[in-house]
Amino acid sequence: MAQTQEQDAGRKKTIRAWVMYDWANSAFSTTMVAAVLPIFFMSVPGKFVGDDAASYWGYTQSAAMLLLVLLSPILGAIADVSGSKKRLLGAFLALGVAATALYALVGEGQLWFAMALTLLGVLGHSGSLNFYDALLPGITKAEERDRVSAQGYAYGYLGGGILLAVNLMMIQQPEWFGITELTGIRLSFLSVAVWWALFSIPLFRRVPERRPAQAVAAGEAVKRAFVRLGGTLRNLRKYPELLKYLIAYWFFSDGIGTIIRMATVYGETIGIGTAHLIGALLITQFVGFPCAILFGRLAGRFGAKSSLYATLLVYVVITILGYFMTSALHFYLLAVMVGLVQGGSQALARSIYMRLIPVGREAEYFGFMSVWSKFAGVVGPAVFGYVNMIGNSRLGILALIFFFVAGIVMLRITNLEKGEREAASVAGA
C-alpha cells in the first residue's frame, strides 16, 4: 500500500512537471504571437510599409508553418525510433528562446531581420510542442488524458497571462520602471525568453521518456524515419476514422490558429488602440484558465466530441461578430468569448487524437498530425495577408467560417469508438 501511494505521488509530480511546460511556452504564445510582438512588428520593423506590415506578418507565419510541414513528420519519426523526444524538444526550445531574446535588438525598418526572427521563433515554439505532446501518453492513463491535457492548457493560460500582465505594465507604465515604452517592449521579449527557459527545467528533470526496445544511431534513425513516414502514409487506409479526424482537425485548427495569430493585427488595422488590444488579450488568458479546466470536466460528463462541437460553434459566432467589430468594447467582448473556448478546443482536440493512434508510435503520429495542422496554418494567415493587402481585412476574418463549418461536418462523421478499435486492432496485429 505504501509503495502504491509513493508511486501515485511520483506520477503526480511527473504530470505537474509536464504541465509546467505549458506554463513555460505559453509566454511565447501570448506575448510573441498574440499580443505584444504583432503590434511592435507593425510599428517598428514594419514602420515604413504601413498597413502592409500586417500582410508581411501573415506571410511570415505561413512560411514558418510551411517549414514545420516539411520537418514535423521526419522529426517525429526520428524521435520514436531513437528515443530522443526530450532531446529534440530541447533543441527546438533553444532555437525559440534564442530568437525571442534577439528580438530585443530589432530596430526601425529592419523588416527582414524581424521576419527571420519571427520565423525561427515560431519554428522553435511549434516544433517543441510536437515532442511535448508525444510525451503525454507515456505518463498518463487513458481515462485521465482529457483532464491532464486540459490542465496543461489551463496552466498555460495562467502562466502566459501572468507574464503578459507584467509586460503590459512595463509597456503602459514604463515610468514605474524608469524606462521608456520601447525599452519596456524590448524587455518584454527578454522576459519571455527567460520565463520559457526557466520553467521548462521541471520537464527535463522529472518527465520520463518511453524508450524504444533498441535505440539506433542518428544516421540510421534518419533512414528509418523516411521509411516509416512512407509507411505512415500507406497505413492511413487502415485507420479510416483517424483520417476523417485529421481532415476535421485540418479545418478547425486553421480557423483557431488564424484567430490567435491575426487577431491583434486585425484590430490594429481597424484602428483599435494598443492598450485595448493587449488588455483584451490579457483578459482572454485569465478567462481561458478556468474554462480550459471546465471543458476537461465537461468532456468527462458529456464526452470529448460533444464538448468539442460546442467550442467550434462558439468560434463560428466569434467570426461573424468579428466581421462587424468597430470598437474597443467589441474587441473586449470577443476576447472573452475566445477565452471561453480556446483552451478547451485545443485540449480536447489533442486528447481525442491520442485515442486514435497506435501505441509506440506517438511522436510519429503527432508529427503527422502536425503536418496537417501546420499546412492548414499556411493557408489561414496567407489568406488574411492577401485579402488585407488588396484592402479588405474584414472579409479575411469572415472567410474563417468555412474552416469551422467544414471541421464540424467532418467531426460529425468521425466515429471515435470505431477509431479506437481500429487503432487497437492494428497496433496489436
N, C-alpha and C positions, 0 to 999 in steps of 0.2 A: 504493500500500500504506500509506504513512504517513498519507495523508488518510483512508483507511478506518479505520485504528486510532484516529485522532483523533476520527472520527465515533462509533465504538463507545464510546470513553471518554466523550464528551459525552453519549451516550444513557444510559450507566450512571449518570452524575451526575444526569441528569434523573429516572431511575427512583428513585434514592435520595432525591431531593427529594420525589417523590410519596409514597414510603413514609413519609417523615418526618411527613406529616400524620396518618397512622395513629398514630404515636408521640405526636403532639401531642394529638389529640382523644380518644384513649383514656383520658386522665386524667379526662375528664368521665364516661366510661362507668364507670370503676372507682370513683372517689370519690363522684361525684354521683348516679349511677344505682344502682350495685350495693352499695356498702359503707357509706360514712360518712353521706351525706345521708339515706337512709331511716331510720336509727336516730335521727339528730338530728330529723328531721321528726316522728317519733312522740313523742319525749321533750321537745321544746322548743315548737315552734309547736302541736303536737298534744297538749300536756300535759293539757289539760282535757277531752279527749274519749275518753281511754283507748285501748283496743284498736281503737276505730272509726277511729283515725288511720290504720291500715293500709288501711282501705277508702277513706278520702279520698285517700291516696297512689295507690291503684289507679285511682280515678276521674280524678285529675289526669293520670296517664299516658295514660289513654284519651282524655281531652279533647285533649291535645297531639297524639296520633296522628290524631284526627279533623280537627284543623286542617290537619295535613300532608296528609291525604287530599284536602282541598279545594285546597291550594296546589301540591302537588308536580307534577302534570302540566302545569299552566299555567306554572310557573316553568321546568320542563324544556324545554318548547316554546319559551319566550321565549329561553332560553339558546342553543338550537340556531339560531334564525333571526337572533339579534342578535350572536352571538359573544361572549357575556358570562358564560360559565361561571365564570371566576375572580372576576369582579366580584360575582356573586351569591353565590358561596361566601364571599367576604369579608364580605358584608352579613350573612349568617346567622352566620358566625363572630363578628362583632362583637356581635350580639344575644346569642349564647350566652355569650360571655365577660363581657359586662356583667351579665347575670342571675346568673351564677355568683359574680361579685365582690360583688354586692349582697346575696347570701345571708348574708354576714358580719354584716349589720345586723339579721337576723331575731331577734325576742325571743320570750319565753314567751307562748303563747296567740295569736300572730299567724298564725293558720292560713291566712286568706285571702291575706295577703301572701306567705306561703310557697308556697301553691298557685300563685299568679300567677307567681312567680319560677321555680318548677319547670316550669310550662307553657312559659314563654319560653325557659328553658334547653334543654329537650328539643326545642323547635321549632328553636332555633338550631343545636343539635348535629345532629339528624337532617336538617334542611334542607340543611346544608352538605355532608352526605355524598352527597346526590343529585348534586351538581356535581363532587365529588371522584371518585366512581365513574365519571362520564361522561368524565373526562379520561384515564382509563387506556387506552382503545382507541387514542387518538391518539399514545401514546408507547411502545407495545409491539407486538411481532409477535404474530400469532395463536397461535403454538405456545408462547409463553412466558407467556401471560396467567394460566394456572393457577398457575404458580410465583410470579409477581410479586404476584398477588392474595393468595396465601398468605403471602408475605413481608411484605406490608403488615399483615395481621392479626397475624403473629408479632411484628413490632416494636411493634405497638400493645399487645400483651400485656406486652412487656418495659417499654416506656415507662410505661404505666399502672401496672404493678406496682412500678416503682422509686419513683414519686411516692407511691403508696399506702403503701409501706413507710415513707417519710419521714412521711407523715400519721399512720400508726399510731404511730410513735414520739412525735410531738407530742401525741397523744391519750392514749396509755397511760403515757408517761413525761414528763409536762409539766414536772416539776421539772428535767429536764435542760436545758430551755429557759427556765426562770424564769417559767413561765406556768401558768395553770390549765387543767384539761381542756377546759372550754368554750371558752376562748380558743384552745386547740390545734385544736379543731374549726373555729372561725371562720377561723383562719389556713390551715387545710387548704383551705377554699373559695377563699381568695385565691390560694393556691399553684396551684390548678387553673387559675384564670383566667390567671395569668402564664405558666404552662407551656404552655397551649393556644395563647396568642397568640404566644409567643416561637418555639416550634418549628414554627409554621405559615409562618414567613418563607421558608424554602427553597422551598416550593411556589410562592409568588408570584414569587420571583426566577428560578427555573430551569425550571419546567414550562411548556412552550408550550401554547397552545390552538389547536385546529384551527378556523380561521375559515371562515365561510360565504363563498361566492363574492361575495356582496354583502351587507354589513351594512345594517340598516334602523334607523330611529328607534324610540324606545321605544314611542310610541303605535301605530305600525304593527306593531311586534313583538307587542304585546298582541292586536291584532286578528287577526294571523296565528296567534297561539298558540291562540285559541279555534277558529279554522277547522281548524288542524292537529290539535287534540285530538279534534274530531269525526271527522276523517279517521282518526285512530289507532283510535278505537272501531269505525268501519266497516271498517277494513282488517284488523282482527284475524282475520277469517274467512279471510284469505289466509295466515295463519300458524297453522294448527291445532295444530302441535306446540308453538309458543310459548304458545298459550293453555292447553294442558294443563299446561305447565311453570309458568305463572303461578298456576294453581289449586293445583298441588302446593306451590309456594313460599308461597302464601297460608296454607296449613295449617301446614306445619312451621315457618315463620318466626314464626307466632303462638306456637307452643309454646316455641321458643327465646327469643323476646323476653320472654315472660311469666316464664320461669325467671330471666332476667337481672334483670328489674325487680322481681320479687316475692320472690326467694329470701331476702333479708335480713329483710324484714318478716315473712315466714312464720316464719323462725327465731325472731324476736323474740316472735311471738305464742305460740309453744310453749315459751318460757322459756329459750332458749339465750342466754348472756351476750354482751355487746357485743364483748369481746376475742376470743372464739371466732369470732363472725360475721365480723369484719373480718379476723382472722388466716386463716380458711379461704379467704376470697375472695382474699387475697394469694397463697395457695398456688395458687389457680386461675390467676392471672396467670402465674406462673413455670412452671407445668406447661403452660399454653397456648402459651408461646413456642416451645419446640422441637416441640410436637405440631402446631402450625399449619404449620410448615415441613415436617414429616414428611408431612402429608396432601397438601401440594403435590407432593411427590415420589411418593407413592403414586398420585396421580392420573395422573402420567406413566407409571407402570408398569401399573396395573390399570384406569385410566380414571376420569374425574371422577365419572361416575354411580355406579359401584360403590363408590367411596370415600365418596360422599355417603350412599349406603344404609347403610354401616357406622356412620357418625356418628348417623344417625337411630335406628337400632336401639339404640344405647347410650343415647340420650335416653329411649326407652321404658322401659328398665331403670331409669334415674335417677328417672323419675316414680313408678314402682312403689315403689322403695325410699324415695323422699321421703315417700310416704304413711305409711310405718311408722316414720319417723325420730322418735327420742325423746331423743337425747343429742348433746352437742357432738362426740363421736367420729364419730357418724353423719354429722353435717354436714361434718366434715373429709373423710370418705371420699367423700361425694357431690361435694364441691368438687373433689377430684382427678379424679373421673370427668368432671365438666363441663369441666375444663381439658383433658382428653384430646381432646375432640371439638368444643368450642365454636368456636374459631378456624377449624378445618378445615372445619366445616359451613358457616360463613358465607362463607369464602373460595371454596369450591367452588361454592356457590350463585351467587355473584357471577360467577365465571368461566364457568360453564355458561350463564348468561343472556346473556353477551356473545356467545356463538356464535349465538344465535338472533335477534339484532336486526339490522336493515339498517344498512349503513354510512352515516354522515352524519346519523343521527337518534338518536344515542346518548343525549343528555340527555333527549330526549322520551320514549324508551322506558324509561330508568332512572326518570324521573319517573312514568311509567305503572306500572312495577313497584312503585314506592314507594307508589302509591295502594293497590295490593293488599296490600302488606305492612303499611302503616300502618293500613288498615282492619281487617286481622287484629289489629293491635296495639291497636285499640279494644276488641276482644272479650275477649281473654285477661285483662288486668288488671281489666276491668269485671266479668267473671265471678268472678274471685278476690275482688274487693272486695265484691260482693253476697253470695257464699257466706260470707265472713268475717263480714259484718255480721249474718247470721242465725245465726252461731255455729259454723261448721264449715269452717275453712280447709283441713283435710286433703282434703276432697272436691274443693276447688278445684284442688289440686295433681294429684289423681288424674285429674281431667277432662282434663288435658293429653294423656293417652294418645291420645285421639280425634284430636287435631290431628296428632300424629306418624304415627299409622297411616294416616290419610287422605292425608297428604303422601306417604308411601311408596307407597301404591296408585297415586296419580296420577303419581308419578315413574316407576313401573313401566311405565305405558302410554305414556310420552312417548318418542318416537324422536328422539334428538338428531341423528343423522346426517341424517335426513329433514328435521328442523327447520333445519339449516344450509343444506341445498339450497333449502328454501323461502325462507329469508331472502335467499340469494344471487340466486335467480331473480327474486324480486320487486324487489329493490334494483336489479338490472341491467335490469329491464324499462323 
